[in-house]
Amino acid sequence: MSLCALYGSKEKEKMHQQHQLKVTRTALYYLIGTPGKHITRLVIACHGQGQLAKHFVRRFDVLDDGKTLVIAPEALSKFYLKNMQGEVGACWMTREDRLLEIADYSNYLQQLFDHFVPQLHEEVQITLFGFSQGGATIFRWAMEKFPPVHQFISFGSMIPEDLDYSPHLEYFNSKKLIWIYGTSDQFLTPKRLDFHRNLIQEKQLDFEERTFDGSHEVPREVVKSLFV
């Protein structure tokens, strides 16, 4: 290769390098309840792949007792669910630039947490609830920021298998960890359930496993039963 060609290829390589720029953008979230010192229970509920928080939050109206605040954040990336038109959904992350997306949504969720928690009762009980992709989201957020919470609920979901939980077992196992799913969940086949049970055991996480009669959904009555 000539010096000119080599120089040209190096210049092109420089042009094709990825660069990053931090920007400010608007994130959406929905509330059930009114923040204040009367709030003794906080639930931060992360939706699944292709959902919108404005619909997902309705699953939690059974917790509206005057002492509970539900925050349903919406994932930062939206897309058309079919044929570039019609219904829209949101996604927490994809495999493309995944570490950047994880860092962005972790900062976003932690900012929500830091904004609301000081407004609530000083002994507020805090639950992170994640459905489907939202289940992995709450654990990735926790591994990035370690927010002081009391309970994790992984609903119709699986914990991320690529995280190293071993240095942080005291953090996770000092919380109540619940893994719950429908017995007819089309995404959690017997093979995947066995894989997840083995993963939990391998990672030494102290989960309580629960089931309900249903599919890949979040029934209101099941939500209510989790907070009795």
WOVENBEL-V100055 format. One record per pair of residues at least 24 apart in sequence whose C-alpha atoms are under 7 Angstrom apart, sorted by the first residue. I is the first residue (numbers start at 1). GAP is how many residues later the second one is. If there is no record, write none. Layout:
# WOVENBEL-V100055
I_GAP ; I_GAP
This chain:
# WOVENBEL-V100055
27_49 ; 28_45 ; 28_46 ; 29_24 ; 29_42 ; 29_43 ; 29_44 ; 29_45 ; 30_24 ; 30_27 ; 30_41 ; 30_42 ; 30_43 ; 31_39 ; 31_40 ; 31_41 ; 32_29 ; 32_32 ; 32_37 ; 32_38 ; 32_39 ; 33_31 ; 33_33 ; 33_35 ; 33_36 ; 33_37 ; 34_35 ; 35_34 ; 35_84 ; 35_85 ; 36_83 ; 36_84 ; 37_82 ; 37_83 ; 37_84 ; 38_29 ; 38_82 ; 38_83 ; 39_28 ; 39_29 ; 39_30 ; 39_81 ; 39_82 ; 39_85 ; 40_27 ; 40_28 ; 40_81 ; 40_83 ; 40_84 ; 40_85 ; 41_26 ; 41_27 ; 41_28 ; 41_83 ; 41_84 ; 41_85 ; 42_26 ; 42_27 ; 42_28 ; 42_82 ; 42_83 ; 42_84 ; 42_85 ; 43_26 ; 43_27 ; 43_28 ; 43_83 ; 43_84 ; 43_85 ; 43_86 ; 44_26 ; 44_27 ; 44_28 ; 44_83 ; 44_84 ; 44_85 ; 45_26 ; 45_27 ; 45_83 ; 45_84 ; 45_85 ; 46_26 ; 46_27 ; 46_83 ; 46_84 ; 46_85 ; 46_88 ; 47_83 ; 47_84 ; 47_87 ; 48_83 ; 48_84 ; 48_85 ; 48_86 ; 49_41 ; 49_42 ; 49_83 ; 49_84 ; 50_31 ; 50_39 ; 50_40 ; 50_41 ; 51_38 ; 51_39 ; 52_37 ; 52_38 ; 59_159 ; 59_160 ; 59_161 ; 60_160 ; 60_163 ; 62_158 ; 62_162 ; 63_161 ; 106_35 ; 106_38 ; 125_25 ; 126_24 ; 126_25 ; 127_24 ; 127_25 ; 128_24 ; 128_25 ; 129_24 ; 129_25 ; 130_24 ; 130_25 ; 131_24 ; 131_25 ; 131_26 ; 132_24 ; 132_25 ; 133_24 ; 135_24 ; 136_24 ; 150_25 ; 150_26 ; 151_24 ; 151_25 ; 151_26 ; 152_24 ; 152_25 ; 152_26 ; 153_24 ; 153_25 ; 153_26 ; 154_24 ; 154_25 ; 154_26 ; 155_24 ; 155_25 ; 155_26 ; 156_24 ; 156_25 ; 156_26 ; 156_60 ; 158_38 ; 165_38 ; 166_37 ; 173_32 ; 173_33 ; 177_29 ; 177_30 ; 177_31 ; 178_29 ; 178_30 ; 178_31 ; 179_28 ; 179_29 ; 179_30 ; 179_31 ; 180_29 ; 180_30 ; 180_31 ; 181_29 ; 181_30 ; 181_31 ; 182_29 ; 182_30 ; 182_31 ; 182_32 ; 182_33 ; 182_34 ; 183_28 ; 183_29 ; 183_30 ; 183_31 ; 183_32 ; 184_29 ; 184_30 ; 184_31 ; 185_29 ; 185_30 ; 185_31 ; 186_29 ; 186_30
